[in-house]
Amino acid sequence: MVDRERRHTRDGANTVLEKMLNPAQIHALHELEHFGWRLKYVRKPLFQPAIPIVFDRAQERFAVIEDDGSVNDKPGFTLRP
């Protein structure tokens, strides 16, 4: 039996989350990934657009990628630890 390669360039969970984003947000996410930021989760408020939350490499800071692709590091809410 031959083992299949299991390494992938992108995490499977992130590709599922990326489907909830618009093209501007996806572009901004890919740019942030070059600097070590990772998509942690996507908030989906009822009847509102998705809010992608990204964390820095050290998991100390977070930011929101807005609908237009801009990055907001002071989104006006806090996250539970």
PyMOL commands that set and color helices and strands:
alter all, ss='L'
color gray80, all
select helices_A, chain A and resi 12-18+23-33
alter helices_A, ss='H'
color red, helices_A
select strands_A, chain A and resi 38-43+51-55+62-65+71-72
alter strands_A, ss='S'
color yellow, strands_A
deselect
rebuild
show_as cartoon
